[in-house]
Amino acid sequence: MYIISACLVGVRCRYNGVITINEKLLKLVQAGKALAICPEQLAGLSTPRLPCEIIKNKNGILRVVNSQKEDLTKEFQLGAQKTLQIAQIVGANTAILKARSPSCGKGQIYSGNFNGELIAGDGFTTLLLQKNGIKVYTEEEF
Ligand code: SF4
């Protein structure tokens, strides 16, 4: 069983409310081989919402803030935890997640400066899934 970022298969959960559909991934969901999940919706965030990026505080601890500098770290942690719980319940060992997202990104995320700059890093959900033995790929790698 796969976990797939819900925004890749037609669910209107992206921060800007835009719907995107990756046909290959949608077929996995329709075949019952994948479950579509949005960590940020699971955490109670609304759509649309302000864009969020990961920043490091003075102690090197990762936080998530939106473009108004409001701290949403707890929500992102909650979304990651709920996603992990669901992945474990359904026995998923692989996740295909949206590239560059502060929740779902893998290998590369936005820098926290809200200027489009990219840096090395992983989203909160990706980090937690990987820590718990779930392989993560972006939709671009899959
Ligand atoms: Fe939800 Fe992840 Fe898609 Fe963001 S990238 S909208 S958290 S599924």
Backbone and ligand atoms as CSV (ligand in chain L), in Angstrom:
chain,resi,resn,atom,element,x,y,z
A,1,MET,N,N,0.844,-1.205,0.000
A,1,MET,CA,C,0.000,0.000,0.000
A,1,MET,C,C,0.881,1.258,0.000
A,2,TYR,N,N,0.463,2.226,-0.791
A,2,TYR,CA,C,1.172,3.507,-0.850
A,2,TYR,C,C,0.349,4.598,-0.148
A,3,ILE,N,N,1.058,5.573,0.385
A,3,ILE,CA,C,0.434,6.833,0.790
A,3,ILE,C,C,0.778,7.842,-0.306
A,4,ILE,N,N,-0.197,8.620,-0.731
A,4,ILE,CA,C,0.042,9.622,-1.776
A,4,ILE,C,C,-0.452,10.981,-1.291
A,5,SER,N,N,0.314,12.028,-1.561
A,5,SER,CA,C,-0.160,13.383,-1.244
A,5,SER,C,C,-1.479,13.629,-1.980
A,6,ALA,N,N,-2.500,13.981,-1.211
A,6,ALA,CA,C,-3.841,14.107,-1.793
A,6,ALA,C,C,-3.909,15.163,-2.898
A,7,CYS,N,N,-3.048,16.176,-2.794
A,7,CYS,CA,C,-3.109,17.251,-3.803
A,7,CYS,C,C,-2.615,16.782,-5.172
A,8,LEU,N,N,-2.001,15.600,-5.220
A,8,LEU,CA,C,-1.514,15.078,-6.513
A,8,LEU,C,C,-2.600,14.319,-7.268
A,9,VAL,N,N,-3.703,14.037,-6.569
A,9,VAL,CA,C,-4.727,13.188,-7.210
A,9,VAL,C,C,-6.108,13.849,-7.187
A,10,GLY,N,N,-6.110,15.166,-7.298
A,10,GLY,CA,C,-7.374,15.859,-7.527
A,10,GLY,C,C,-8.082,16.411,-6.309
A,11,VAL,N,N,-7.514,16.225,-5.110
A,11,VAL,CA,C,-8.151,16.795,-3.913
A,11,VAL,C,C,-7.757,18.268,-3.808
A,12,ARG,N,N,-8.743,19.116,-3.561
A,12,ARG,CA,C,-8.475,20.552,-3.481
A,12,ARG,C,C,-7.964,20.884,-2.076
A,13,CYS,N,N,-6.670,20.632,-1.860
A,13,CYS,CA,C,-6.103,20.862,-0.532
A,13,CYS,C,C,-4.813,21.677,-0.588
A,14,ARG,N,N,-4.374,22.045,-1.792
A,14,ARG,CA,C,-3.160,22.877,-1.879
A,14,ARG,C,C,-3.419,24.241,-1.262
A,15,TYR,N,N,-2.370,24.871,-0.762
A,15,TYR,CA,C,-2.528,26.155,-0.069
A,15,TYR,C,C,-3.262,27.179,-0.934
A,16,ASN,N,N,-3.037,27.123,-2.260
A,16,ASN,CA,C,-3.660,28.124,-3.137
A,16,ASN,C,C,-4.971,27.636,-3.767
A,17,GLY,N,N,-5.400,26.456,-3.367
A,17,GLY,CA,C,-6.692,25.947,-3.843
A,17,GLY,C,C,-6.681,25.403,-5.261
A,18,VAL,N,N,-5.504,25.365,-5.886
A,18,VAL,CA,C,-5.420,24.852,-7.264
A,18,VAL,C,C,-5.470,23.322,-7.258
A,19,ILE,N,N,-6.252,22.768,-8.177
A,19,ILE,CA,C,-6.374,21.304,-8.265
A,19,ILE,C,C,-5.398,20.768,-9.320
A,20,THR,N,N,-4.653,19.726,-8.962
A,20,THR,CA,C,-3.763,19.089,-9.940
A,20,THR,C,C,-4.019,17.580,-9.906
A,21,ILE,N,N,-3.867,16.948,-11.056
A,21,ILE,CA,C,-4.087,15.502,-11.120
A,21,ILE,C,C,-2.932,14.832,-11.867
A,22,ASN,N,N,-2.257,13.913,-11.177
A,22,ASN,CA,C,-1.242,13.068,-11.781
A,22,ASN,C,C,-1.939,11.742,-12.100
A,23,GLU,N,N,-2.154,11.491,-13.383
A,23,GLU,CA,C,-2.990,10.356,-13.802
A,23,GLU,C,C,-2.429,9.021,-13.324
A,24,LYS,N,N,-1.103,8.892,-13.357
A,24,LYS,CA,C,-0.465,7.637,-12.946
A,24,LYS,C,C,-0.764,7.358,-11.462
A,25,LEU,N,N,-0.657,8.393,-10.643
A,25,LEU,CA,C,-0.902,8.210,-9.212
A,25,LEU,C,C,-2.391,8.018,-8.940
A,26,LEU,N,N,-3.214,8.718,-9.686
A,26,LEU,CA,C,-4.662,8.565,-9.515
A,26,LEU,C,C,-5.087,7.120,-9.779
A,27,LYS,N,N,-4.464,6.502,-10.768
A,27,LYS,CA,C,-4.801,5.097,-11.079
A,27,LYS,C,C,-4.487,4.189,-9.891
A,28,LEU,N,N,-3.399,4.469,-9.182
A,28,LEU,CA,C,-3.061,3.665,-7.991
A,28,LEU,C,C,-4.149,3.781,-6.929
A,29,VAL,N,N,-4.654,5.015,-6.746
A,29,VAL,CA,C,-5.721,5.228,-5.753
A,29,VAL,C,C,-6.983,4.498,-6.201
A,30,GLN,N,N,-7.330,4.653,-7.475
A,30,GLN,CA,C,-8.560,4.026,-7.983
A,30,GLN,C,C,-8.487,2.504,-7.919
A,31,ALA,N,N,-7.279,1.980,-8.017
A,31,ALA,CA,C,-7.100,0.521,-7.957
A,31,ALA,C,C,-7.034,0.006,-6.517
A,32,GLY,N,N,-7.150,0.914,-5.544
A,32,GLY,CA,C,-7.108,0.493,-4.138
A,32,GLY,C,C,-5.711,0.191,-3.646
A,33,LYS,N,N,-4.688,0.631,-4.428
A,33,LYS,CA,C,-3.309,0.351,-4.023
A,33,LYS,C,C,-2.679,1.520,-3.265
A,34,ALA,N,N,-3.387,2.635,-3.193
A,34,ALA,CA,C,-2.827,3.819,-2.538
A,34,ALA,C,C,-3.936,4.586,-1.827
A,35,LEU,N,N,-3.517,5.268,-0.767
A,35,LEU,CA,C,-4.445,6.087,-0.002
A,35,LEU,C,C,-3.983,7.541,-0.106
A,36,ALA,N,N,-4.902,8.432,-0.469
A,36,ALA,CA,C,-4.566,9.853,-0.596
A,36,ALA,C,C,-4.742,10.550,0.746
A,37,ILE,N,N,-3.708,11.243,1.181
A,37,ILE,CA,C,-3.728,11.924,2.486
A,37,ILE,C,C,-3.137,13.324,2.335
A,38,CYS,N,N,-3.734,14.281,3.023
A,38,CYS,CA,C,-3.119,15.620,3.111
A,38,CYS,C,C,-2.806,15.911,4.576
A,39,PRO,N,N,-1.545,15.908,4.954
A,39,PRO,CA,C,-1.191,16.167,6.352
A,39,PRO,C,C,-1.699,17.519,6.859
A,40,GLU,N,N,-1.677,18.512,6.010
A,40,GLU,CA,C,-2.077,19.846,6.483
A,40,GLU,C,C,-3.579,19.921,6.723
A,41,GLN,N,N,-4.367,19.213,5.913
A,41,GLN,CA,C,-5.811,19.162,6.161
A,41,GLN,C,C,-6.081,18.340,7.420
A,42,LEU,N,N,-5.328,17.262,7.611
A,42,LEU,CA,C,-5.508,16.448,8.817
A,42,LEU,C,C,-5.231,17.268,10.075
A,43,ALA,N,N,-4.385,18.263,9.939
A,43,ALA,CA,C,-4.059,19.128,11.084
A,43,ALA,C,C,-5.086,20.248,11.260
A,44,GLY,N,N,-6.077,20.282,10.389
A,44,GLY,CA,C,-7.142,21.276,10.550
A,44,GLY,C,C,-6.927,22.580,9.809
A,45,LEU,N,N,-5.893,22.653,8.974
A,45,LEU,CA,C,-5.665,23.894,8.228
A,45,LEU,C,C,-6.669,23.990,7.084
A,46,SER,N,N,-7.055,25.207,6.757
A,46,SER,CA,C,-8.081,25.409,5.731
A,46,SER,C,C,-7.455,25.557,4.349
A,47,THR,N,N,-8.287,25.435,3.326
A,47,THR,CA,C,-7.865,25.676,1.945
A,47,THR,C,C,-8.794,26.723,1.352
A,48,PRO,N,N,-8.312,27.788,0.731
A,48,PRO,CA,C,-6.890,28.120,0.632
A,48,PRO,C,C,-6.339,28.643,1.964
A,49,ARG,N,N,-5.010,28.710,2.017
A,49,ARG,CA,C,-4.325,29.216,3.208
A,49,ARG,C,C,-3.047,29.912,2.751
A,50,LEU,N,N,-2.455,30.652,3.663
A,50,LEU,CA,C,-1.214,31.337,3.287
A,50,LEU,C,C,-0.100,30.312,3.057
A,51,PRO,N,N,0.824,30.596,2.137
A,51,PRO,CA,C,1.945,29.673,1.950
A,51,PRO,C,C,2.795,29.574,3.213
A,52,CYS,N,N,3.346,28.395,3.434
A,52,CYS,CA,C,4.193,28.159,4.611
A,52,CYS,C,C,5.563,27.679,4.168
A,53,GLU,N,N,6.573,28.005,4.950
A,53,GLU,CA,C,7.923,27.500,4.678
A,53,GLU,C,C,8.595,27.140,6.002
A,54,ILE,N,N,9.591,26.282,5.903
A,54,ILE,CA,C,10.342,25.838,7.082
A,54,ILE,C,C,11.518,26.783,7.316
A,55,ILE,N,N,11.694,27.169,8.578
A,55,ILE,CA,C,12.882,27.966,8.932
A,55,ILE,C,C,13.559,27.304,10.141
A,56,LYS,N,N,14.832,27.641,10.317
A,56,LYS,CA,C,15.550,27.133,11.491
A,56,LYS,C,C,15.632,28.259,12.508
A,57,ASN,N,N,15.315,27.991,13.782
A,57,ASN,CA,C,15.489,29.052,14.782
A,57,ASN,C,C,16.949,29.089,15.242
A,58,LYS,N,N,17.228,29.970,16.220
A,58,LYS,CA,C,18.619,30.177,16.655
A,58,LYS,C,C,19.279,28.886,17.127
A,59,ASN,N,N,18.476,27.979,17.706
A,59,ASN,CA,C,19.046,26.730,18.236
A,59,ASN,C,C,19.107,25.616,17.198
A,60,GLY,N,N,18.787,25.968,15.958
A,60,GLY,CA,C,18.841,24.963,14.899
A,60,GLY,C,C,17.580,24.115,14.830
A,61,ILE,N,N,16.555,24.494,15.622
A,61,ILE,CA,C,15.306,23.711,15.615
A,61,ILE,C,C,14.419,24.177,14.469
A,62,LEU,N,N,13.828,23.202,13.778
A,62,LEU,CA,C,12.995,23.536,12.623
A,62,LEU,C,C,11.619,24.029,13.058
A,63,ARG,N,N,11.175,25.111,12.438
A,63,ARG,CA,C,9.821,25.632,12.667
A,63,ARG,C,C,9.162,25.840,11.314
A,64,VAL,N,N,7.845,25.958,11.343
A,64,VAL,CA,C,7.121,26.305,10.118
A,64,VAL,C,C,6.392,27.616,10.353
A,65,VAL,N,N,6.556,28.545,9.442
A,65,VAL,CA,C,5.824,29.814,9.540
A,65,VAL,C,C,5.113,30.065,8.213
A,66,ASN,N,N,4.016,30.836,8.289
A,66,ASN,CA,C,3.374,31.247,7.042
A,66,ASN,C,C,3.931,32.600,6.603
A,67,SER,N,N,3.434,33.090,5.481
A,67,SER,CA,C,4.009,34.308,4.907
A,67,SER,C,C,3.734,35.549,5.757
A,68,GLN,N,N,2.852,35.406,6.770
A,68,GLN,CA,C,2.636,36.498,7.745
A,68,GLN,C,C,3.471,36.261,9.005
A,69,LYS,N,N,4.379,35.281,8.941
A,69,LYS,CA,C,5.287,34.938,10.061
A,69,LYS,C,C,4.568,34.344,11.269
A,70,GLU,N,N,3.358,33.812,11.055
A,70,GLU,CA,C,2.677,33.108,12.146
A,70,GLU,C,C,3.257,31.701,12.247
A,71,ASP,N,N,3.490,31.237,13.471
A,71,ASP,CA,C,4.119,29.942,13.689
A,71,ASP,C,C,3.080,28.819,13.611
A,72,LEU,N,N,3.268,27.902,12.674
A,72,LEU,CA,C,2.330,26.784,12.505
A,72,LEU,C,C,3.038,25.444,12.734
A,73,THR,N,N,4.109,25.481,13.492
A,73,THR,CA,C,4.904,24.267,13.718
A,73,THR,C,C,4.051,23.138,14.309
A,74,LYS,N,N,3.233,23.494,15.312
A,74,LYS,CA,C,2.420,22.451,15.977
A,74,LYS,C,C,1.470,21.790,14.984
A,75,GLU,N,N,0.880,22.585,14.120
A,75,GLU,CA,C,-0.052,22.022,13.135
A,75,GLU,C,C,0.693,21.076,12.182
A,76,PHE,N,N,1.866,21.470,11.755
A,76,PHE,CA,C,2.627,20.616,10.828
A,76,PHE,C,C,3.094,19.329,11.509
A,77,GLN,N,N,3.431,19.444,12.787
A,77,GLN,CA,C,3.815,18.236,13.538
A,77,GLN,C,C,2.609,17.307,13.693
A,78,LEU,N,N,1.449,17.905,13.982
A,78,LEU,CA,C,0.230,17.105,14.145
A,78,LEU,C,C,-0.137,16.400,12.834
A,79,GLY,N,N,-0.052,17.122,11.740
A,79,GLY,CA,C,-0.356,16.513,10.438
A,79,GLY,C,C,0.585,15.361,10.125
A,80,ALA,N,N,1.837,15.525,10.471
A,80,ALA,CA,C,2.818,14.459,10.232
A,80,ALA,C,C,2.494,13.235,11.088
A,81,GLN,N,N,2.157,13.486,12.360
A,81,GLN,CA,C,1.847,12.367,13.260
A,81,GLN,C,C,0.603,11.611,12.795
A,82,LYS,N,N,-0.416,12.357,12.400
A,82,LYS,CA,C,-1.650,11.698,11.945
A,82,LYS,C,C,-1.399,10.901,10.662
A,83,THR,N,N,-0.586,11.453,9.780
A,83,THR,CA,C,-0.260,10.736,8.537
A,83,THR,C,C,0.479,9.438,8.857
A,84,LEU,N,N,1.428,9.514,9.776
A,84,LEU,CA,C,2.156,8.299,10.164
A,84,LEU,C,C,1.203,7.263,10.751
A,85,GLN,N,N,0.305,7.704,11.628
A,85,GLN,CA,C,-0.646,6.758,12.240
A,85,GLN,C,C,-1.464,6.049,11.162
A,86,ILE,N,N,-1.956,6.819,10.207
A,86,ILE,CA,C,-2.782,6.222,9.152
A,86,ILE,C,C,-1.926,5.269,8.296
A,87,ALA,N,N,-0.713,5.703,7.987
A,87,ALA,CA,C,0.175,4.849,7.176
A,87,ALA,C,C,0.410,3.511,7.885
A,88,GLN,N,N,0.583,3.574,9.193
A,88,GLN,CA,C,0.821,2.335,9.947
A,88,GLN,C,C,-0.433,1.471,10.005
A,89,ILE,N,N,-1.588,2.109,10.134
A,89,ILE,CA,C,-2.844,1.341,10.193
A,89,ILE,C,C,-3.084,0.591,8.882
A,90,VAL,N,N,-2.805,1.244,7.754
A,90,VAL,CA,C,-3.083,0.589,6.461
A,90,VAL,C,C,-1.886,-0.239,5.958
A,91,GLY,N,N,-0.796,-0.220,6.711
A,91,GLY,CA,C,0.368,-1.024,6.336
A,91,GLY,C,C,1.140,-0.475,5.144
A,92,ALA,N,N,1.163,0.832,5.014
A,92,ALA,CA,C,1.900,1.435,3.894
A,92,ALA,C,C,3.397,1.420,4.197
A,93,ASN,N,N,4.185,1.002,3.219
A,93,ASN,CA,C,5.643,1.049,3.415
A,93,ASN,C,C,6.314,2.037,2.462
A,94,THR,N,N,5.528,2.681,1.621
A,94,THR,CA,C,6.060,3.647,0.657
A,94,THR,C,C,5.102,4.825,0.549
A,95,ALA,N,N,5.683,6.025,0.420
A,95,ALA,CA,C,4.857,7.223,0.226
A,95,ALA,C,C,5.363,7.987,-0.990
A,96,ILE,N,N,4.427,8.509,-1.750
A,96,ILE,CA,C,4.776,9.341,-2.904
A,96,ILE,C,C,4.199,10.722,-2.617
A,97,LEU,N,N,5.104,11.653,-2.347
A,97,LEU,CA,C,4.660,12.933,-1.795
A,97,LEU,C,C,5.067,14.103,-2.685
A,98,LYS,N,N,4.357,15.194,-2.507
A,98,LYS,CA,C,4.534,16.386,-3.355
A,98,LYS,C,C,5.883,17.059,-3.100
A,99,ALA,N,N,6.632,17.201,-4.167
A,99,ALA,CA,C,7.970,17.809,-4.070
A,99,ALA,C,C,7.907,19.232,-3.500
A,100,ARG,N,N,8.897,19.544,-2.684
A,100,ARG,CA,C,9.183,20.890,-2.170
A,100,ARG,C,C,8.207,21.444,-1.125
A,101,SER,N,N,7.187,20.688,-0.766
A,101,SER,CA,C,6.226,21.159,0.245
A,101,SER,C,C,6.855,21.128,1.645
A,102,PRO,N,N,6.468,22.063,2.534
A,102,PRO,CA,C,6.999,22.014,3.904
A,102,PRO,C,C,6.487,20.814,4.701
A,103,SER,N,N,5.437,20.168,4.232
A,103,SER,CA,C,5.003,18.894,4.833
A,103,SER,C,C,5.553,17.713,4.052
A,104,CYS,N,N,5.354,17.749,2.739
A,104,CYS,CA,C,5.555,16.559,1.904
A,104,CYS,C,C,6.860,16.547,1.098
A,105,GLY,N,N,7.589,17.645,1.067
A,105,GLY,CA,C,8.796,17.714,0.241
A,105,GLY,C,C,9.864,16.725,0.677
A,106,LYS,N,N,10.703,16.336,-0.283
A,106,LYS,CA,C,11.809,15.425,0.044
A,106,LYS,C,C,13.068,15.860,-0.689
A,107,GLY,N,N,14.124,16.102,0.066
A,107,GLY,CA,C,15.414,16.433,-0.544
A,107,GLY,C,C,15.602,17.920,-0.821
A,108,GLN,N,N,14.505,18.596,-1.067
A,108,GLN,CA,C,14.566,20.015,-1.432
A,108,GLN,C,C,13.299,20.712,-0.910
A,109,ILE,N,N,13.485,21.842,-0.248
A,109,ILE,CA,C,12.331,22.620,0.236
A,109,ILE,C,C,12.624,24.101,0.011
A,110,TYR,N,N,11.608,24.922,0.179
A,110,TYR,CA,C,11.829,26.375,0.071
A,110,TYR,C,C,12.578,26.874,1.309
A,111,SER,N,N,13.327,27.953,1.113
A,111,SER,CA,C,14.345,28.360,2.085
A,111,SER,C,C,13.820,29.016,3.362
A,112,GLY,N,N,12.552,29.408,3.366
A,112,GLY,CA,C,12.035,30.143,4.521
A,112,GLY,C,C,12.042,31.634,4.291
A,113,ASN,N,N,12.565,32.060,3.153
A,113,ASN,CA,C,12.602,33.500,2.835
A,113,ASN,C,C,11.429,33.931,1.946
A,114,PHE,N,N,10.593,32.997,1.544
A,114,PHE,CA,C,9.419,33.291,0.705
A,114,PHE,C,C,9.801,34.047,-0.569
A,115,ASN,N,N,10.921,33.645,-1.148
A,115,ASN,CA,C,11.364,34.286,-2.395
A,115,ASN,C,C,11.607,33.271,-3.514
A,116,GLY,N,N,11.115,32.060,-3.314
A,116,GLY,CA,C,11.266,31.024,-4.341
A,116,GLY,C,C,12.574,30.265,-4.274
A,117,GLU,N,N,13.461,30.686,-3.383
A,117,GLU,CA,C,14.777,30.029,-3.259
A,117,GLU,C,C,14.604,28.620,-2.660
A,118,LEU,N,N,15.361,27.664,-3.167
A,118,LEU,CA,C,15.292,26.286,-2.672
A,118,LEU,C,C,16.561,25.923,-1.914
A,119,ILE,N,N,16.410,25.094,-0.893
A,119,ILE,CA,C,17.565,24.594,-0.138
A,119,ILE,C,C,17.370,23.089,0.075
A,120,ALA,N,N,18.429,22.422,0.527
A,120,ALA,CA,C,18.320,20.995,0.843
A,120,ALA,C,C,17.485,20.833,2.106
A,121,GLY,N,N,16.610,19.843,2.119
A,121,GLY,CA,C,15.806,19.594,3.316
A,121,GLY,C,C,14.582,18.761,2.986
A,122,ASP,N,N,13.891,18.362,4.043
A,122,ASP,CA,C,12.686,17.540,3.898
A,122,ASP,C,C,11.532,18.198,4.639
A,123,GLY,N,N,10.318,17.915,4.194
A,123,GLY,CA,C,9.133,18.378,4.898
A,123,GLY,C,C,8.923,17.601,6.196
A,124,PHE,N,N,8.075,18.136,7.068
A,124,PHE,CA,C,7.851,17.529,8.384
A,124,PHE,C,C,7.288,16.105,8.277
A,125,THR,N,N,6.333,15.909,7.385
A,125,THR,CA,C,5.744,14.566,7.248
A,125,THR,C,C,6.759,13.599,6.666
A,126,THR,N,N,7.492,14.041,5.672
A,126,THR,CA,C,8.524,13.193,5.065
A,126,THR,C,C,9.532,12.740,6.118
A,127,LEU,N,N,10.000,13.673,6.928
A,127,LEU,CA,C,10.982,13.334,7.974
A,127,LEU,C,C,10.436,12.257,8.906
A,128,LEU,N,N,9.190,12.443,9.347
A,128,LEU,CA,C,8.629,11.497,10.310
A,128,LEU,C,C,8.380,10.126,9.676
A,129,LEU,N,N,7.891,10.113,8.449
A,129,LEU,CA,C,7.665,8.824,7.786
A,129,LEU,C,C,8.995,8.088,7.610
A,130,GLN,N,N,10.012,8.817,7.156
A,130,GLN,CA,C,11.315,8.176,6.937
A,130,GLN,C,C,11.895,7.638,8.244
A,131,LYS,N,N,11.749,8.417,9.325
A,131,LYS,CA,C,12.252,7.974,10.641
A,131,LYS,C,C,11.607,6.671,11.062
A,132,ASN,N,N,10.401,6.442,10.569
A,132,ASN,CA,C,9.652,5.247,10.956
A,132,ASN,C,C,9.659,4.170,9.879
A,133,GLY,N,N,10.656,4.244,9.013
A,133,GLY,CA,C,10.895,3.144,8.077
A,133,GLY,C,C,10.065,3.165,6.806
A,134,ILE,N,N,9.368,4.260,6.553
A,134,ILE,CA,C,8.565,4.336,5.327
A,134,ILE,C,C,9.391,5.052,4.252
A,135,LYS,N,N,9.511,4.422,3.090
A,135,LYS,CA,C,10.284,5.032,1.996
A,135,LYS,C,C,9.473,6.163,1.389
A,136,VAL,N,N,10.158,7.269,1.102
A,136,VAL,CA,C,9.449,8.408,0.516
A,136,VAL,C,C,10.080,8.766,-0.824
A,137,TYR,N,N,9.232,8.960,-1.825
A,137,TYR,CA,C,9.637,9.455,-3.141
A,137,TYR,C,C,8.795,10.683,-3.448
A,138,THR,N,N,9.339,11.595,-4.205
A,138,THR,CA,C,8.497,12.680,-4.717
A,138,THR,C,C,7.778,12.166,-5.962
A,139,GLU,N,N,6.767,12.904,-6.372
A,139,GLU,CA,C,6.053,12.509,-7.603
A,139,GLU,C,C,6.972,12.645,-8.804
A,140,GLU,N,N,8.011,13.459,-8.676
A,140,GLU,CA,C,8.952,13.638,-9.784
A,140,GLU,C,C,9.919,12.455,-9.891
A,141,GLU,N,N,10.167,11.798,-8.771
A,141,GLU,CA,C,11.051,10.631,-8.780
A,141,GLU,C,C,10.308,9.360,-9.160
A,142,PHE,N,N,9.008,9.324,-8.879
A,142,PHE,CA,C,8.256,8.059,-9.012
A,142,PHE,C,C,8.037,7.682,-10.468
L,1,SF4,FE1,FE,-1.411,18.519,1.558
L,1,SF4,FE2,FE,1.093,17.607,1.227
L,1,SF4,FE3,FE,-0.308,18.457,-0.840
L,1,SF4,FE4,FE,0.551,20.197,0.962
L,1,SF4,S1,S,1.805,18.961,-0.411
L,1,SF4,S2,S,-1.469,20.137,0.032
L,1,SF4,S3,S,0.346,18.973,2.822
L,1,SF4,S4,S,-0.804,16.718,0.452
